[in-house]
C-alpha cells in the first residue's frame, strides 16, 4: 500500500511563496513569505488566476492584502482558515469584531474584538488601531471577500438581510469622525517648498522634483498611478499658447499622459491628462538624465546612485514626499502623497477655476467626491456661504 505522508509545513510555505512569484510585480514582494504562511493553496491559486485574467494591479494588490487580513482574522477568531462560502454568522462576527461602540466597551470587555484576537493581529502587524475600524475599511474587506467568493464559483451571503442590518446598526454605534488621508493639502505654496528642498543636481533630486511636480500638475495623480507610470504612456504634443487668449503668443511645451486603467478608468479607455510648461521640463529632464526610453518612469536609486530596473512602489512615493516635507521644515505626519490630490483641487478652488474644469484634469467622476477634497478652510474664501451677509 502506497502511503504518502503530508509535506512539512515549511515545504508547503515555500511552494506557496514560489507560486506567489508569478504576480510578484503586483503583489507586495516584501510580504510574500507572510502571505505564503497565512494563505491556503486555494487562496494562492485564486490570486494567480486573477492575475492571469488581467485584473487591475491596484485591485489585485488590494485583494491580496484583504485576503491576508481575513485569513489571519479567521485563524485568530475561530482557529480555522476561512470557509468558502462563509456562513452569514461568520460575516456578522467579522462586523461585530470591527465595528463597535467604544462607550459600551468601557463597561463590557466582551464587546467588540476579543483581546486575544486583537493581540494576534497586532503581533502580525495587521492591526494598528485600538478602536473600531472605519466603516469604509470594513465594507471594502467585505467586498473583497465577496469578490473572491464569486471568483471561486460560489455564492456568498453578503446580501443577507441579517448582515445588512448588522452593518447598519454597527456603523451607527461606532460612529467616528472622517479622517482625511492627508491632514494637510499640498497646495502650490507647499509644493514650492518641497521643490526647493530637492533643488539640487543630484540624481535623486532630479527624480524627486519630477515625481512631485508631475503628480501635482497632472491633476493630483494617486501615488499608485505615479508608481506605475510607464514611458509608453507619455505622448509628445504640440506646444500650446502660454495665454489661451493670445494663441499666437508665447508657446509652452506640452505632454499628454495616457492614464490606462486607474481607480476610475478602464485600461481600454482613452482617458488622458496634460502637462504644460515647467512640469514638462522637469519630467523630460528626469527621463533624459536617467536614460529611460521604455518601461517604468520612476524607479528606485540605490545607495551608490545607480538606477534600479524595478518601478517605485506606491509606498516609496509616499515616503519620498514625507522626506521632502521634513527637509522643507514641515511636519511629515501632517502630509501624505494623497495631499497632492487634495492640494490640486484646493488650489483650483483658490484660483477660481470651475470644478468641472478641474475634474477634467483630476479625472474624478463624481462632483460630490471631488468637492469633498476642498479643505474646509478654503470654503471660507468662497461665495457659497456669503449669499446673505
Secondary structure as UniProt FT lines:
FT   HELIX           9..19
FT   TURN            20..26
FT   HELIX           29..31
FT   HELIX           32..38
FT   HELIX           41..52
FT   TURN            53..54
FT   HELIX           57..78
FT   HELIX           88..98
FT   HELIX           102..105
FT   TURN            106..107
FT   TURN            109..110
FT   HELIX           115..123
FT   TURN            124..125
FT   HELIX           135..151
FT   TURN            152..153
FT   TURN            158..159
FT   HELIX           161..173
FT   HELIX           188..197
FT   HELIX           203..217
FT   TURN            218..219
FT   HELIX           223..227
FT   HELIX           231..233
FT   STRAND          234..241
FT   TURN            244..245
FT   TURN            247..248
FT   STRAND          251..258
FT   TURN            267..268
FT   STRAND          272..276
FT   HELIX           278..290
FT   STRAND          299..301
FT   TURN            303..304
FT   STRAND          307..311
FT   HELIX           314..327
FT   TURN            328..329
FT   HELIX           332..334
FT   HELIX           338..350
FT   TURN            351..352
FT   HELIX           355..362
FT   HELIX           367..371
FT   TURN            372..373
FT   HELIX           376..379
FT   TURN            380..381
FT   TURN            384..385
//
